[in-house]
Amino acid sequence: MPIGQVTRGTTGTNRLRRVDRWITQLPEFRRSPSPLVVDLGYGASATTTLELHHRLSAVRPDVDVVGIEIDPERVRSASASTRPGVSFAHGGFEVPLPGGRSATVIRALNVLRQYDETEVVEHWHRMVGRLDPSGVLVEGTCNEVGRVASWVDVGAAGPRTVTISLRLADLERPSIVAERLPKILIHRNVEGEGIHRYLADLDRAWQVHSPLSVYGPSQRWSAVASSMRDAGWGVLGGKSRWRLGELTVRWADVRPVGFAW
């Protein structure tokens, strides 16, 4: 039997564009001899799976994308949208793949929100077990229109990074992402936790660099990223990612107290 629970299935056009864009630059994806990417829990329509293939195939035309859903009726409906490089399968966190293949990337967005925090690591392990040895699980959440998003990058040795991605044009404060953190972090935004310190420092830096808003929000965000790195946060990437409203830090910087892989 498939492992997991049926989700509400809500989705929307371009909702996952930020995480898709981030996946396209992953070295594990770009260097794979035969990339296979899973869209786990794609919801009531095939929209996110088809969009994922469209974006990834612009970088790797040979990519195969498999949409996996635990609701068999959703699989039957989505299968009408099958096209070269895209297929659909019935399953859950066990990630069934044709021919026993392993995945290069598993994208699981807005799937674990309905689970208890204590279940997250178990499901991470289960999904990571279906990856290539160098594969990546990208697990997180976003708001309904995809303008506020965050995700964790998990490999065979455990979580590696946490990324937030925000629409900067009308951003009041970066900590708006607190309500859209991955399940493993969303209840840890309290005193004494790394994610709480991180978001507080982000808000502070955003305010400090408010004069740069006259040059545009991307300039302001880049200054924030540089300030955070100078302050000792393990900020990764550079301006090419920052100007998109992204900021990636090492998992170790925000790891929840008591977390064990």
C-alpha positions as CSV (number, residue, x, y, z in Angstrom):
1,M,0.0,0.0,0.0
2,P,1.2,3.6,-0.7
3,I,2.6,5.3,2.4
4,G,1.1,8.6,3.4
5,Q,-2.1,10.5,3.5
6,V,-4.2,12.2,0.7
7,T,-3.6,15.9,0.7
8,R,-6.1,18.6,-0.1
9,G,-4.5,18.7,-3.6
10,T,-4.7,22.4,-4.1
11,T,-2.3,23.8,-6.6
12,G,-2.0,26.6,-9.1
13,T,-0.1,27.7,-12.2
14,N,3.4,28.9,-11.5
15,R,3.0,28.2,-7.8
16,L,6.3,26.2,-7.6
17,R,8.3,28.3,-10.0
18,R,10.8,29.4,-7.3
19,V,11.8,26.0,-6.2
20,D,11.8,24.7,-9.8
21,R,14.2,27.5,-10.8
22,W,16.4,26.5,-7.8
23,I,16.5,22.8,-8.9
24,T,17.7,23.7,-12.4
25,Q,21.0,25.0,-10.9
26,L,21.7,21.9,-8.7
27,P,25.0,20.3,-9.7
28,E,23.4,16.9,-9.0
29,F,20.8,17.5,-11.6
30,R,23.0,19.1,-14.2
31,R,25.7,16.4,-14.0
32,S,23.5,13.4,-13.8
33,P,24.1,11.0,-16.7
34,S,20.3,10.3,-16.9
35,P,18.3,12.7,-14.7
36,L,15.0,11.4,-13.2
37,V,13.1,13.9,-11.2
38,V,10.0,13.1,-9.0
39,D,7.2,15.5,-8.3
40,L,5.8,13.8,-5.1
41,G,2.2,14.7,-4.2
42,Y,1.4,16.9,-7.2
43,G,-2.2,17.3,-6.2
44,A,-5.5,17.5,-8.0
45,S,-4.1,18.3,-11.4
46,A,-1.0,17.6,-13.4
47,T,0.0,21.3,-13.5
48,T,3.0,21.3,-11.3
49,T,4.5,18.2,-12.8
50,L,4.1,19.5,-16.4
51,E,5.6,22.9,-15.4
52,L,8.5,21.1,-13.6
53,H,9.3,19.2,-16.8
54,H,9.1,22.3,-18.9
55,R,11.6,24.2,-16.7
56,L,14.0,21.3,-16.2
57,S,14.0,20.3,-19.9
58,A,15.2,23.7,-20.8
59,V,18.5,22.8,-19.0
60,R,18.5,19.0,-19.6
61,P,16.3,18.0,-22.6
62,D,16.8,14.3,-21.6
63,V,15.2,14.7,-18.2
64,D,12.4,12.3,-17.2
65,V,9.8,13.6,-14.7
66,V,7.5,11.3,-12.8
67,G,4.5,12.7,-10.9
68,I,3.5,10.5,-8.0
69,E,0.2,10.8,-6.2
70,I,-1.4,8.7,-3.4
71,D,-4.9,9.3,-4.7
72,P,-5.5,6.9,-7.6
73,E,-8.2,9.0,-9.1
74,R,-5.8,11.9,-9.4
75,V,-3.3,9.6,-11.2
76,R,-6.0,8.5,-13.7
77,S,-6.9,12.1,-14.4
78,A,-3.3,13.3,-14.7
79,S,-2.4,10.4,-17.0
80,A,-4.4,12.1,-19.8
81,S,-1.6,14.7,-19.8
82,T,1.3,12.3,-20.3
83,R,3.8,13.5,-22.9
84,P,7.4,12.5,-23.8
85,G,9.5,12.8,-20.7
86,V,6.5,12.9,-18.3
87,S,4.6,10.1,-16.7
88,F,2.5,9.5,-13.6
89,A,2.4,6.8,-10.9
90,H,0.3,5.8,-7.9
91,G,2.3,5.9,-4.7
92,G,3.4,7.8,-1.6
93,F,6.6,8.3,0.4
94,E,7.9,4.9,-0.8
95,V,8.4,6.6,-4.3
96,P,7.7,3.7,-6.7
97,L,9.5,4.2,-9.9
98,P,9.4,2.2,-13.2
99,G,12.1,-0.4,-13.7
100,G,13.3,0.1,-10.1
101,R,15.1,3.3,-11.1
102,S,16.4,5.7,-8.5
103,A,15.6,9.4,-8.5
104,T,18.1,12.2,-9.1
105,V,15.8,14.7,-7.4
106,I,12.6,14.3,-5.4
107,R,10.6,17.5,-5.0
108,A,8.1,17.2,-2.2
109,L,6.4,20.6,-1.8
110,N,3.4,21.3,0.4
111,V,3.2,17.6,1.3
112,L,4.4,17.3,4.9
113,R,2.5,20.3,6.2
114,Q,-0.3,18.1,7.4
115,Y,2.0,15.7,9.3
116,D,3.3,15.9,12.8
117,E,6.8,17.2,13.2
118,T,7.8,13.9,14.8
119,E,7.0,12.1,11.5
120,V,9.2,14.3,9.2
121,V,12.6,12.6,9.6
122,E,11.1,9.2,9.1
123,H,9.6,10.3,5.8
124,W,12.8,12.1,4.8
125,H,14.7,8.8,5.3
126,R,12.2,6.9,3.3
127,M,12.4,9.3,0.4
128,V,16.2,9.7,0.5
129,G,16.3,5.9,0.3
130,R,14.8,6.2,-3.2
131,L,17.5,8.6,-4.5
132,D,20.7,8.0,-6.4
133,P,23.7,8.0,-4.0
134,S,24.3,11.6,-4.9
135,G,20.6,12.5,-5.3
136,V,18.7,15.3,-3.5
137,L,15.4,15.6,-1.7
138,V,13.9,19.1,-1.9
139,E,11.2,19.4,0.7
140,G,9.3,22.5,1.8
141,T,6.3,24.7,1.4
142,C,5.1,27.9,-0.2
143,N,2.0,30.2,-0.1
144,E,-0.9,29.8,-2.5
145,V,0.6,32.0,-5.2
146,G,4.3,31.0,-4.7
147,R,5.6,34.4,-3.7
148,V,6.7,33.1,-0.2
149,A,8.6,29.8,-0.2
150,S,11.2,27.8,1.7
151,W,12.7,24.4,1.4
152,V,15.3,22.0,2.9
153,D,17.9,20.2,0.7
154,V,18.4,16.7,2.0
155,G,21.1,14.2,0.9
156,A,22.2,10.8,2.0
157,A,24.0,12.2,5.1
158,G,21.0,14.4,6.1
159,P,19.9,18.0,5.6
160,R,22.4,20.3,4.0
161,T,20.9,23.7,3.4
162,V,17.7,25.7,4.0
163,T,16.6,28.2,1.3
164,I,14.0,31.0,1.5
165,S,12.7,32.6,-1.6
166,L,10.6,35.8,-1.5
167,R,9.0,38.3,-3.8
168,L,11.0,41.4,-3.0
169,A,8.9,44.1,-4.7
170,D,6.5,44.5,-1.8
171,L,8.3,42.8,1.0
172,E,7.8,44.3,4.4
173,R,10.0,42.0,6.4
174,P,11.7,38.6,5.5
175,S,10.3,36.9,8.6
176,I,7.0,36.7,6.7
177,V,8.4,33.3,5.6
178,A,7.9,32.0,9.2
179,E,4.4,30.9,8.3
180,R,5.7,28.9,5.3
181,L,8.7,27.2,6.8
182,P,9.2,23.5,6.3
183,K,7.4,21.4,8.9
184,I,10.7,20.5,10.6
185,L,11.2,24.2,11.4
186,I,7.8,25.9,11.5
187,H,7.3,25.2,15.2
188,R,10.8,26.1,16.1
189,N,10.6,29.9,15.5
190,V,10.9,30.5,19.3
191,E,13.6,31.8,21.6
192,G,16.7,29.5,21.8
193,E,16.3,28.1,18.3
194,G,18.6,28.8,15.4
195,I,15.7,29.6,13.0
196,H,14.4,32.3,15.4
197,R,17.8,34.0,15.5
198,Y,18.2,33.7,11.8
199,L,14.8,35.4,11.0
200,A,15.4,38.1,13.6
201,D,18.8,38.9,12.1
202,L,17.2,38.9,8.6
203,D,14.6,41.4,9.7
204,R,17.2,43.6,11.3
205,A,19.4,43.6,8.2
206,W,16.4,44.3,6.0
207,Q,15.6,47.4,8.1
208,V,19.2,48.6,8.2
209,H,19.5,48.5,4.5
210,S,16.2,50.2,3.8
211,P,17.9,53.3,2.3
212,L,19.1,51.0,-0.6
213,S,15.5,50.5,-1.7
214,V,15.8,53.6,-3.9
215,Y,18.1,51.5,-6.1
216,G,15.6,48.6,-6.1
217,P,14.7,45.7,-3.8
218,S,17.3,43.4,-5.4
219,Q,20.1,45.7,-4.4
220,R,18.7,45.9,-0.9
221,W,18.4,42.1,-0.6
222,S,21.9,41.6,-1.9
223,A,23.2,43.9,0.8
224,V,21.2,42.0,3.4
225,A,22.8,38.7,2.2
226,S,26.3,40.1,2.4
227,S,25.6,41.5,5.9
228,M,24.3,38.1,7.1
229,R,27.4,36.4,5.8
230,D,29.6,39.0,7.4
231,A,27.8,38.4,10.7
232,G,28.8,34.7,10.6
233,W,25.8,33.1,9.0
234,G,26.6,30.3,6.6
235,V,25.2,32.1,3.6
236,L,25.8,30.3,0.3
237,G,25.6,31.4,-3.3
238,G,26.1,34.9,-4.6
239,K,24.4,37.9,-6.2
240,S,23.0,35.9,-9.2
241,R,20.8,34.0,-6.7
242,W,20.2,36.8,-4.2
243,R,18.7,39.1,-6.8
244,L,16.0,36.5,-7.3
245,G,14.9,36.9,-3.7
246,E,16.7,33.7,-2.6
247,L,18.9,33.2,0.4
248,T,20.4,29.8,1.2
249,V,22.2,29.0,4.5
250,R,23.8,25.9,6.0
251,W,21.4,23.5,7.8
252,A,23.8,23.6,10.8
253,D,23.0,27.2,11.3
254,V,19.3,26.6,11.9
255,R,19.2,23.0,13.0
256,P,16.5,22.5,15.6
257,V,17.6,21.8,19.1
258,G,17.6,18.0,19.6
259,F,17.5,17.2,15.9
260,A,19.0,13.8,15.0
261,W,19.4,12.3,11.6
